[in-house]
Each structure stands twice: as C-alpha cells, then as structure tokens.
Amino acid sequence: MTQPNHTLTLNPGKLTLAELRAAWTAHGPIALAAEAYPVIDASAQAVQAIVQKGEAAYGINTGFGLLAKTRIPDDKLEQLQRNLILSHSVGTGDLMPDHVVRLLMLMKIGSLARGYSGIRAVVIDTLIALYNAGIMPAIPVKGSVGASGDLAPLSHMTLAILGVGEVRVKGELMQAADALTSAGIAPVVLAAKEGLALINGTQASAALALHGLFMAERLLEAGMVTGSLSLDAAKGSDSPFDARVHEVRGQPGQIAAAAIYRQLVTGSAIRASHLVGDERVQDPYCLRCQPQVMGACMDLIANVTRTLLIEANAVTDNPLLFRDGDEVNIVSGGNFHAEPVAFAADTLALAIAEIGSIAERRIALLIDATLSGLPPFLVREPGVNSGFMIAHVTAAALASENKSLAHPASVDTIPTSANQEDHVSMATFAARRLDEMAHNTAAIIGIELLAAAQGVDFHRPLRTSPHLEHVHAQLRQKVPFFDADRYFAPDIEAAKQMVLKGELSATCRNLFTPLHP
C-alpha cells in the first residue's frame, strides 16, 4: 500500500501491478513492512547455525556451479562471497535505464525479504537506502542467459552496496564508493550465502519484461485511438464494432476491444455523413478487424501480466531455506530458470509487432487515394508534393524489422558452466529486445496519428467524435497541418513521443480500464 507521505511500503510477496507501474513511472521512497524483519532474521540465523555446525551446504560454505563439491574454510566465507560478486560482474553493453533498475531493485528486495534466502536485514536495508537515495547501480543490459539467475546483471547491482564500481545519480555516472559516502550509507561486507542470494534470481529479466509490458499497454491504447481516427479519415464503417458480432465469438479481449472502439467513435459527424448512399460494402481488414486483432493482443497482454506479477513476487534464488519447526532444510532447486519470463517476453513481442503491423496497413490505406478517397499521399498538389509517401516507407521498414525481432528467443538455448547449466531460457534477451520493438511500433503509430489527423482535416468542417477531436487538437498543438512538403522527421518524433508518453489515451482513461487489472 502507499502511505500518506507517498512512501511505498513493501509487503513481501504482495507487490501489486499498480505499485510496479508507479515505480516504473517515477522514483519515490520505499520501506519494508515491519512484520518482514522477524522472518528475515530467522532465515539469516539459520545460515549462521549451518556454518557453525560445519556441515557442507551448497552456496553457504562450498564453491558454486561445477565447484559445488569444493569445501570453503569458515575464515574465507566472506572472501568467497565478495569474489563471487567481483568475478560475476561481467556485463557488457548499454546500461539499464533507471526506471528498469528501480523495478529490478524493488523485486529483489521483495524476494529476499520473504525469508527463504538466508540474508541479513542489513543487506536488504542497504538496498533500500540506495533506492531511496536515488543511487542506481550501473547495470549493463547484456551478459545473462536467463538461467542460474541473471548472474551478471544482479552482480553489478550488488557491486553498488559493496561500494565498488559505478552508479548513476540523477543521470550522472559516479563511483559507488563516493555516492555511498555522500549519502551516508555504509558499504556491506557480505556474509555466508548472501552474495549467492543476491545474484541468483530472475529480477533483471523480469524488470526488462515489465518495462516491455508497460510499453505494450501504452501502444495498445494508442493503436486503438489512431485506428479509430483512421476509420473516420477513411470514412469507414463502425458496424463491425457491433457488440453482437463479438459476443457470438466469445473472445474476451475482442469483446472488450469492440466496446472501446464503439465509445471512441461515438458522436462522429464524419460517420453520420456517409451512413446513407455509401457504395462500399465492407472495409479492408485493417479497419474492419481491429477488435479481432487488438482484442487478441489485449488477451496476450493480460496473460503476460499474470505471469509477470507472479514472478515479481517470487523467490527465485538457490538454494532455499525452509523451516519445519526447529529444523531447517536447505533445498537446491531451479527457480532461477527464467522460462516463464522468456515465454512472457516472447508473447509480448508478438503483440507489439502486431499492433504496429496493422497500423502500418492503415497508413498504406490512407495514402492510397483509390481506397481512402483522400488526396494521393494525403497532400494537396501531389506530384509537386510527396506528402506521406516516404513516411509510410519508414513505417513499413519498422514493421518489417519488428517481424524479425519477434522471433521467439525462448526456443534458443546454449549450455554454460562446463555443461552443469545445460539448458537456459534466454529470457534476458527476450525481454531486452522489447524496448526496441516498442519504439519501432510507437513510431509507426505516430505516423498513423499524423496521417489520420491529416485525413480528418480534409473532411472539414465535419468533425470526428469528441474523444478523437481532443486527440486531434493535442496533436495540432505540436504539429500543424501538412499543407506542403516540409522537414518531416520532427513531426514524426513529436507524434511518437505522444504515443510513448501515453498522451493519446490520457483524457479517456476510463475507456481503457479493461487493460489495467
């Protein structure tokens, strides 16, 4: 729940999608529910008891992976954990953006705080202190295969609480030791098992996938708005949105999508102008089948939402400690295998690609005078002006690129760690590529927004529906009517940013409540 001072109190295992979405959107302080601490302390004490007994236990007083049979002396356990973090910090590529790192840290804190990982409260509290101070670990996005945990990304996260490596504060890179000193945070010395608990887990993959999910939600909303605007620009029919059509099929997303389309186009004078005397019998699929396509995307997104919310609250490190009265059982398993996240990310890729694909088809329709009835390429004096001709080519290029990016990553695997870790999920890449796909689709929808608004302008003085007129007015505050050829790229970027920021649906949020469980 969120407190009056806007501090998010984490209840381990009970993170909500709204809380995750809020952390993705903006930085705010967090705290751990008081009732979590006794469970954390009991788990940490169980690890110390195992160390004192002197019995070999994986990850506590042994090596890791294929070195699990190597017993480590007690006086080297702290060194073992530190060496683990240093040796596993091997990421490469661009750094994860702060909003993804926030999700990663939030989920890691929640997972460790459930009390199955044998980690001390001071370690969790230090992660919370970094989060609250806005000290974001510098985490390269590449280097994980999505099994045995997101080892490299989570090691880079852990470096920050050791005071090693770099962090980002207010967008600027600086040394972790300096950032901790400035914030008055003491670096942590890791005890037995703590390093392994910190870097085992699916939180990097899940954070990237959640980012993709939240982007997909905005794309779906924007694509439904621009699709409705294109319907009016092309003087298409809203009859295919009739509730009876969708009820007899029974697909829940399709039914919900059709209801949203009906509300988006209600009150359009453009539609009223061609109810009688229109010779066309049926519209092309990109107009007529919007509820079927976008509804299916909605269903995919809903399925992904369920999977990722479960994963956000999961305990995914290894080994795990389970208490049965006074007895503690250490169980080695494989919760770090991110196959659920990989499948979810691959599913999101399909939805993101299809949202862009059908939008590209509507752009193609609008610029084709024989189909749309609008001026060729949506510009006066075609020939002298090329209008939207090459803007459509850009949309086509991006839609085609997304087809390749949508190939499932989860069907790939590559053995690691001398074949001990012989099947992996590739979840981190599966989730990472969603950002590029989302930006591609946002640009396509942005181009459709420009094209559809241009088409509506050609029907003046007739007006579209109140909802769509508001969107049209928002666009025209940033991008004027395309009366003749001009430098076009800034217009496309402005429209794309409207999509990415969720501005197309911002004033009609109530219409899209089915998308936000």
C-alpha positions as CSV (number, residue, x, y, z in Angstrom):
1,M,0.0,0.0,0.0
2,T,1.0,3.7,-0.4
3,Q,1.3,5.8,2.8
4,P,0.1,9.4,3.0
5,N,3.7,10.6,2.6
6,H,3.8,8.6,-0.6
7,T,6.3,6.1,0.8
8,L,5.6,2.7,-0.8
9,T,5.5,0.1,2.0
10,L,6.7,-3.3,0.5
11,N,4.8,-6.3,1.7
12,P,7.0,-9.2,0.5
13,G,5.1,-11.5,-1.8
14,K,2.3,-8.9,-2.3
15,L,3.6,-6.4,-4.7
16,T,0.8,-5.1,-7.0
17,L,0.9,-4.2,-10.6
18,A,-0.1,-0.7,-9.8
19,E,2.9,-0.4,-7.4
20,L,5.3,-1.7,-10.0
21,R,3.8,0.6,-12.6
22,A,4.2,3.5,-10.3
23,A,7.9,2.7,-9.6
24,W,8.5,2.4,-13.3
25,T,6.9,5.8,-13.9
26,A,8.6,7.8,-11.2
27,H,11.1,7.4,-8.3
28,G,9.7,7.6,-4.8
29,P,10.7,6.4,-1.3
30,I,10.1,2.8,-0.2
31,A,10.1,1.0,3.2
32,L,9.8,-2.6,4.2
33,A,6.8,-3.7,6.2
34,A,7.8,-4.2,9.9
35,E,6.5,-7.8,10.0
36,A,9.0,-8.9,7.4
37,Y,12.0,-8.4,9.7
38,P,11.5,-11.3,12.1
39,V,11.2,-13.7,9.2
40,I,14.4,-12.3,7.6
41,D,16.3,-12.5,10.9
42,A,15.2,-16.2,11.5
43,S,16.4,-17.1,8.0
44,A,19.8,-15.4,8.5
45,Q,20.3,-17.1,11.8
46,A,19.6,-20.4,10.2
47,V,22.5,-19.9,7.8
48,Q,24.8,-19.0,10.7
49,A,23.8,-22.1,12.5
50,I,24.7,-24.2,9.5
51,V,28.1,-22.5,9.3
52,Q,28.7,-23.2,13.0
53,K,27.8,-26.9,12.5
54,G,30.5,-27.2,9.9
55,E,28.4,-29.3,7.6
56,A,28.9,-28.7,3.8
57,A,25.9,-26.8,2.3
58,Y,25.9,-25.6,-1.2
59,G,26.3,-21.8,-1.6
60,I,27.0,-21.4,2.1
61,N,30.4,-23.0,2.6
62,T,31.1,-24.6,-0.8
63,G,32.1,-23.3,-4.2
64,F,29.5,-22.6,-6.9
65,G,28.2,-24.4,-10.0
66,L,30.6,-27.1,-11.0
67,L,32.8,-26.2,-8.0
68,A,30.0,-27.2,-5.6
69,K,32.0,-30.0,-4.1
70,T,34.8,-27.7,-3.1
71,R,34.5,-27.0,0.7
72,I,35.5,-23.5,1.7
73,P,37.1,-22.8,5.2
74,D,35.0,-20.7,7.5
75,D,37.6,-17.9,7.6
76,K,37.3,-17.5,3.8
77,L,33.5,-17.3,3.6
78,E,33.3,-13.5,3.4
79,Q,36.1,-13.5,0.7
80,L,34.1,-16.2,-1.1
81,Q,31.0,-14.1,-1.3
82,R,33.0,-10.9,-2.4
83,N,34.9,-12.9,-5.0
84,L,31.6,-14.3,-6.3
85,I,30.3,-10.8,-7.0
86,L,33.5,-9.5,-8.5
87,S,34.0,-12.5,-10.8
88,H,30.4,-12.5,-11.9
89,S,30.3,-8.7,-12.7
90,V,30.9,-9.3,-16.4
91,G,28.1,-7.5,-18.1
92,T,28.5,-5.5,-21.3
93,G,26.5,-3.2,-23.5
94,D,24.4,-0.1,-22.6
95,L,23.4,0.5,-19.0
96,M,19.8,-0.4,-18.0
97,P,17.8,2.8,-17.7
98,D,16.9,4.0,-14.2
99,H,13.2,3.0,-14.5
100,V,14.2,-0.6,-15.2
101,V,16.8,-0.6,-12.4
102,R,14.1,0.6,-10.0
103,L,11.9,-2.4,-10.9
104,L,14.8,-4.7,-10.6
105,M,15.7,-3.5,-7.1
106,L,12.1,-3.4,-5.9
107,M,11.6,-7.0,-6.9
108,K,14.9,-8.2,-5.5
109,I,14.2,-6.5,-2.1
110,G,10.7,-8.1,-2.0
111,S,12.0,-11.5,-2.9
112,L,14.9,-11.5,-0.3
113,A,12.5,-10.2,2.3
114,R,10.3,-13.3,2.1
115,G,12.8,-15.1,4.3
116,Y,13.8,-18.1,2.3
117,S,17.2,-16.7,1.2
118,G,19.2,-16.6,4.4
119,I,20.2,-13.0,4.1
120,R,20.6,-10.4,6.9
121,A,18.3,-7.5,7.2
122,V,21.3,-5.1,7.0
123,V,21.8,-6.1,3.4
124,I,18.2,-5.6,2.4
125,D,18.1,-2.3,4.3
126,T,21.2,-1.1,2.4
127,L,19.5,-1.9,-0.9
128,I,16.5,0.1,0.3
129,A,18.8,3.0,1.3
130,L,20.4,3.1,-2.1
131,Y,16.9,3.1,-3.8
132,N,15.7,5.9,-1.6
133,A,18.8,8.0,-2.2
134,G,18.3,7.6,-5.9
135,I,21.6,5.7,-6.3
136,M,21.0,3.5,-9.2
137,P,23.6,0.7,-9.8
138,A,25.2,0.8,-13.2
139,I,24.0,-2.4,-14.8
140,P,24.9,-3.4,-18.3
141,V,22.0,-5.0,-20.2
142,K,23.9,-7.8,-21.8
143,G,25.5,-10.9,-20.2
144,S,22.7,-13.1,-18.9
145,V,21.3,-16.2,-20.5
146,G,18.3,-16.2,-18.1
147,A,19.2,-19.3,-16.0
148,S,21.2,-19.9,-12.9
149,G,19.8,-16.4,-12.3
150,D,20.5,-13.2,-14.0
151,L,24.0,-13.5,-12.6
152,A,25.9,-10.8,-14.3
153,P,23.2,-8.0,-14.1
154,L,22.5,-8.8,-10.4
155,S,26.2,-8.9,-9.6
156,H,26.5,-5.3,-11.0
157,M,23.6,-4.4,-8.7
158,T,25.4,-6.0,-5.8
159,L,28.6,-4.2,-6.5
160,A,26.9,-0.9,-5.5
161,I,26.2,-2.0,-2.0
162,L,29.8,-3.1,-1.7
163,G,31.0,0.4,-2.7
164,V,32.6,-1.0,-5.9
165,G,32.2,0.1,-9.5
166,E,29.9,2.8,-10.8
167,V,26.4,4.0,-10.0
168,R,24.2,6.6,-11.6
169,V,22.8,9.5,-9.5
170,K,20.4,11.9,-11.2
171,G,21.5,10.6,-14.6
172,E,25.2,11.1,-13.9
173,L,27.8,8.3,-13.5
174,M,30.0,8.3,-10.4
175,Q,32.0,5.9,-8.3
176,A,29.8,3.8,-6.0
177,A,32.1,4.5,-3.0
178,D,31.7,8.3,-3.5
179,A,27.9,8.0,-3.9
180,L,27.6,5.9,-0.7
181,T,29.8,8.3,1.3
182,S,27.8,11.3,0.1
183,A,24.5,9.6,1.1
184,G,25.9,8.4,4.4
185,I,25.4,4.7,3.5
186,A,28.0,2.2,4.8
187,P,29.2,-0.4,2.3
188,V,28.2,-4.0,3.2
189,V,30.5,-6.9,3.9
190,L,28.7,-10.0,2.7
191,A,28.3,-13.0,5.0
192,A,27.8,-16.6,4.0
193,K,25.3,-17.2,1.2
194,E,24.5,-13.6,0.8
195,G,26.3,-13.0,-2.4
196,L,24.6,-16.0,-4.0
197,A,21.2,-14.9,-2.7
198,L,21.7,-11.5,-4.3
199,I,22.7,-12.7,-7.7
200,N,20.6,-15.7,-8.1
201,G,17.1,-14.8,-9.4
202,T,15.2,-13.6,-12.4
203,Q,14.8,-9.9,-11.4
204,A,16.8,-8.5,-14.3
205,S,14.8,-10.4,-16.9
206,A,11.5,-9.7,-15.1
207,A,12.3,-5.9,-14.8
208,L,13.0,-5.7,-18.6
209,A,9.9,-7.7,-19.3
210,L,7.8,-5.5,-17.1
211,H,9.2,-2.5,-18.9
212,G,8.1,-4.1,-22.1
213,L,4.6,-4.8,-20.7
214,F,4.0,-1.3,-19.6
215,M,5.2,0.0,-23.0
216,A,2.9,-2.5,-24.7
217,E,-0.1,-1.2,-22.7
218,R,0.5,2.3,-24.0
219,L,1.0,1.0,-27.5
220,L,-2.3,-0.9,-27.4
221,E,-4.2,2.1,-26.2
222,A,-2.6,4.4,-28.7
223,G,-3.1,2.0,-31.6
224,M,-6.8,1.8,-30.7
225,V,-7.1,5.6,-30.7
226,T,-5.3,6.0,-34.0
227,G,-7.1,3.1,-35.5
228,S,-10.4,4.8,-34.7
229,L,-9.1,8.1,-36.1
230,S,-8.1,6.3,-39.3
231,L,-11.6,4.8,-39.5
232,D,-13.1,8.2,-39.8
233,A,-10.3,9.6,-42.0
234,A,-11.1,6.8,-44.5
235,K,-14.9,7.1,-43.9
236,G,-15.0,3.6,-42.7
237,S,-18.0,1.9,-41.0
238,D,-18.4,1.3,-37.3
239,S,-20.8,-1.6,-38.0
240,P,-18.1,-4.2,-37.4
241,F,-17.9,-3.0,-33.8
242,D,-21.5,-4.1,-33.1
243,A,-21.4,-5.9,-29.8
244,R,-23.5,-8.8,-31.1
245,V,-20.7,-9.7,-33.6
246,H,-18.2,-10.2,-30.9
247,E,-20.4,-11.8,-28.3
248,V,-21.2,-14.8,-30.6
249,R,-17.4,-15.4,-30.9
250,G,-16.8,-15.1,-27.2
251,Q,-13.2,-14.0,-27.1
252,P,-12.9,-11.7,-24.0
253,G,-10.3,-9.3,-25.4
254,Q,-12.2,-8.9,-28.7
255,I,-15.4,-8.1,-26.8
256,A,-13.6,-5.6,-24.6
257,A,-11.8,-4.0,-27.6
258,A,-15.0,-3.6,-29.6
259,A,-16.6,-1.8,-26.7
260,I,-13.7,0.6,-26.6
261,Y,-13.9,1.2,-30.3
262,R,-17.6,2.0,-30.1
263,Q,-17.0,4.6,-27.4
264,L,-14.1,6.1,-29.2
265,V,-16.1,6.8,-32.4
266,T,-19.4,7.7,-30.8
267,G,-20.7,11.1,-31.9
268,S,-18.7,11.4,-35.1
269,A,-20.3,13.7,-37.7
270,I,-18.0,12.2,-40.3
271,R,-19.5,8.8,-39.7
272,A,-23.0,10.3,-39.8
273,S,-22.3,11.9,-43.2
274,H,-21.9,8.6,-45.1
275,L,-24.4,6.4,-43.3
276,V,-26.6,6.7,-46.4
277,G,-25.5,6.3,-50.0
278,D,-22.1,4.8,-49.3
279,E,-21.4,2.3,-52.1
280,R,-18.8,0.4,-50.2
281,V,-20.0,-3.0,-48.8
282,Q,-17.0,-3.8,-46.5
283,D,-13.9,-2.1,-45.3
284,P,-10.4,-3.6,-45.6
285,Y,-9.4,-5.8,-42.7
286,C,-7.1,-3.2,-41.1
287,L,-10.2,-1.2,-40.3
288,R,-12.9,-3.9,-40.1
289,C,-11.0,-6.4,-38.0
290,Q,-9.5,-4.1,-35.4
291,P,-11.4,-5.6,-32.5
292,Q,-10.3,-9.1,-33.5
293,V,-6.6,-8.2,-33.8
294,M,-6.3,-5.7,-31.0
295,G,-8.5,-7.8,-28.8
296,A,-6.2,-10.8,-29.3
297,C,-3.3,-8.6,-28.4
298,M,-5.2,-7.5,-25.3
299,D,-5.6,-11.1,-24.3
300,L,-1.9,-11.8,-24.8
301,I,-1.0,-8.8,-22.7
302,A,-3.4,-10.0,-19.9
303,N,-1.8,-13.4,-19.9
304,V,1.7,-11.8,-19.6
305,T,0.5,-9.6,-16.8
306,R,-0.5,-12.6,-14.7
307,T,2.8,-14.3,-15.3
308,L,5.0,-11.3,-14.6
309,L,3.1,-10.3,-11.5
310,I,3.6,-13.8,-10.1
311,E,7.3,-13.6,-11.0
312,A,7.6,-10.1,-9.4
313,N,6.7,-11.6,-6.1
314,A,8.6,-14.9,-6.5
315,V,11.5,-16.3,-4.6
316,T,13.9,-17.3,-7.3
317,D,17.4,-17.7,-5.8
318,N,19.1,-21.0,-4.8
319,P,19.4,-22.8,-2.5
320,L,16.4,-22.0,-0.4
321,L,15.9,-22.4,3.3
322,F,12.6,-23.9,4.6
323,R,11.8,-24.2,8.3
324,D,9.9,-27.1,9.8
325,G,9.6,-26.2,13.5
326,D,13.2,-26.0,14.8
327,E,14.5,-27.9,11.8
328,V,15.9,-26.1,8.8
329,N,16.0,-27.7,5.4
330,I,18.3,-26.4,2.7
331,V,16.8,-27.3,-0.7
332,S,18.6,-26.9,-4.1
333,G,16.2,-26.3,-6.9
334,G,15.9,-24.3,-10.1
335,N,13.6,-21.3,-9.5
336,F,16.3,-19.1,-11.1
337,H,15.4,-20.6,-14.5
338,A,13.5,-17.8,-16.2
339,E,11.5,-19.8,-18.7
340,P,8.2,-18.2,-17.6
341,V,9.7,-14.8,-18.2
342,A,11.1,-15.8,-21.5
343,F,7.7,-17.1,-22.7
344,A,6.0,-14.0,-21.4
345,A,8.5,-11.7,-23.2
346,D,8.1,-13.7,-26.5
347,T,4.4,-13.3,-26.2
348,L,4.7,-9.6,-25.7
349,A,6.9,-9.4,-28.8
350,L,4.0,-10.9,-30.8
351,A,1.6,-8.3,-29.5
352,I,3.9,-5.4,-30.0
353,A,4.7,-6.5,-33.6
354,E,1.0,-7.0,-34.5
355,I,-0.1,-3.6,-33.1
356,G,2.5,-2.0,-35.4
357,S,1.7,-4.3,-38.3
358,I,-1.9,-3.4,-38.5
359,A,-1.2,0.3,-38.0
360,E,1.2,0.2,-41.0
361,R,-1.6,-1.3,-43.1
362,R,-3.9,1.6,-42.2
363,I,-1.2,4.2,-43.2
364,A,-0.9,2.4,-46.5
365,L,-4.7,2.6,-46.9
366,L,-4.9,6.3,-46.1
367,I,-2.2,7.3,-48.7
368,D,-3.9,5.2,-51.4
369,A,-6.5,7.5,-53.0
370,T,-8.3,4.6,-54.6
371,L,-9.0,3.1,-51.2
372,S,-9.3,6.1,-48.9
373,G,-11.0,8.6,-51.2
374,L,-8.5,11.2,-49.9
375,P,-5.9,13.1,-51.9
376,P,-3.0,10.9,-53.0
377,F,-0.4,10.7,-50.3
378,L,-2.6,13.0,-48.1
379,V,-1.3,16.2,-49.6
380,R,-2.6,18.9,-51.8
381,E,-0.9,19.2,-55.2
382,P,0.5,15.6,-55.2
383,G,3.4,15.4,-57.6
384,V,4.8,18.7,-56.6
385,N,4.5,17.4,-53.0
386,S,5.3,13.8,-52.0
387,G,3.3,14.2,-48.8
388,F,3.2,11.0,-46.7
389,M,4.8,8.8,-49.4
390,I,8.1,8.1,-47.6
391,A,6.7,8.4,-44.1
392,H,4.8,5.3,-45.0
393,V,8.1,3.7,-46.2
394,T,9.5,4.4,-42.7
395,A,6.5,2.7,-41.1
396,A,6.9,-0.3,-43.4
397,A,10.6,-0.6,-42.6
398,L,9.9,-0.6,-38.9
399,A,7.1,-3.1,-39.2
400,S,9.3,-5.4,-41.2
401,E,12.1,-5.0,-38.6
402,N,9.8,-6.0,-35.8
403,K,8.9,-9.2,-37.7
404,S,12.5,-10.3,-37.3
405,L,12.7,-9.2,-33.7
406,A,9.6,-11.0,-32.8
407,H,11.2,-14.4,-33.5
408,P,11.0,-16.3,-30.2
409,A,14.1,-16.1,-28.1
410,S,12.9,-18.9,-25.7
411,V,13.4,-21.6,-28.3
412,D,17.2,-21.0,-28.2
413,T,19.5,-22.4,-25.5
414,I,23.2,-22.7,-25.0
415,P,25.0,-24.7,-22.4
416,T,27.2,-22.9,-19.8
417,S,29.3,-23.6,-16.8
418,A,31.0,-26.7,-18.2
419,N,27.6,-28.2,-19.1
420,Q,26.4,-28.1,-15.5
421,E,23.9,-25.4,-16.6
422,D,23.0,-27.1,-19.8
423,H,19.6,-25.6,-20.7
424,V,18.9,-21.8,-20.4
425,S,15.9,-19.6,-21.2
426,M,17.4,-16.6,-22.9
427,A,14.8,-14.6,-21.0
428,T,17.0,-11.5,-20.6
429,F,17.4,-11.0,-24.3
430,A,13.8,-11.9,-24.9
431,A,12.8,-9.1,-22.6
432,R,15.6,-6.7,-23.6
433,R,14.6,-6.6,-27.3
434,L,11.0,-5.5,-26.4
435,D,12.2,-1.9,-25.9
436,E,13.5,-1.6,-29.4
437,M,10.3,-3.2,-30.8
438,A,8.2,-0.8,-28.7
439,H,10.0,2.2,-30.1
440,N,9.5,0.9,-33.6
441,T,5.8,0.4,-33.1
442,A,5.5,3.8,-31.4
443,A,6.9,5.4,-34.4
444,I,4.5,3.5,-36.7
445,I,1.6,4.6,-34.6
446,G,2.9,8.2,-34.5
447,I,3.0,8.2,-38.3
448,E,-0.6,6.8,-38.4
449,L,-1.6,9.6,-36.0
450,L,-0.2,12.2,-38.4
451,A,-1.8,10.5,-41.4
452,A,-5.2,10.0,-39.8
453,A,-5.3,13.6,-38.5
454,Q,-4.5,14.8,-41.9
455,G,-7.3,12.8,-43.4
456,V,-9.8,14.1,-40.8
457,D,-8.7,17.7,-41.7
458,F,-9.6,17.0,-45.3
459,H,-13.2,16.3,-44.2
460,R,-13.6,19.7,-42.5
461,P,-16.0,21.3,-41.5
462,L,-17.2,17.8,-40.4
463,R,-15.9,16.7,-37.1
464,T,-15.0,13.4,-35.7
465,S,-16.1,12.1,-32.3
466,P,-15.4,14.2,-29.1
467,H,-12.7,11.8,-27.9
468,L,-10.9,11.8,-31.2
469,E,-11.3,15.6,-31.7
470,H,-9.4,16.0,-28.4
471,V,-6.6,13.8,-29.6
472,H,-6.6,15.7,-32.9
473,A,-6.3,19.0,-31.1
474,Q,-3.5,17.7,-28.9
475,L,-1.5,16.8,-32.0
476,R,-2.2,20.1,-33.7
477,Q,-0.7,22.0,-30.7
478,K,2.6,20.3,-31.6
479,V,2.3,19.6,-35.3
480,P,0.5,21.8,-37.9
481,F,-1.5,20.5,-40.9
482,F,0.8,19.2,-43.6
483,D,-0.1,21.7,-46.4
484,A,3.1,21.2,-48.4
485,D,6.3,19.3,-48.1
486,R,8.5,20.2,-45.2
487,Y,11.1,18.7,-43.0
488,F,9.1,15.8,-41.8
489,A,11.2,13.9,-39.2
490,P,10.5,16.3,-36.3
491,D,6.7,15.8,-36.8
492,I,7.1,12.1,-36.6
493,E,9.2,12.3,-33.5
494,A,6.7,14.6,-31.8
495,A,3.9,12.2,-32.6
496,K,6.0,9.2,-31.5
497,Q,6.6,10.9,-28.1
498,M,2.9,11.4,-27.7
499,V,2.5,7.6,-28.1
500,L,5.3,6.7,-25.7
501,K,4.1,9.1,-23.0
502,G,0.5,7.7,-23.1
503,E,-0.9,11.1,-24.2
504,L,-3.4,9.7,-26.7
505,S,-5.5,7.9,-24.0
506,A,-4.7,10.2,-21.1
507,T,-8.0,12.1,-21.2
508,C,-10.2,9.0,-21.7
509,R,-8.6,6.6,-19.2
510,N,-11.9,5.2,-18.1
511,L,-12.3,3.6,-21.6
512,F,-9.2,1.6,-21.1
513,T,-9.8,0.2,-17.6
514,P,-10.1,-3.4,-19.0
515,L,-6.4,-3.1,-19.8
516,H,-5.3,-2.4,-16.2
517,P,-6.2,-5.2,-13.8
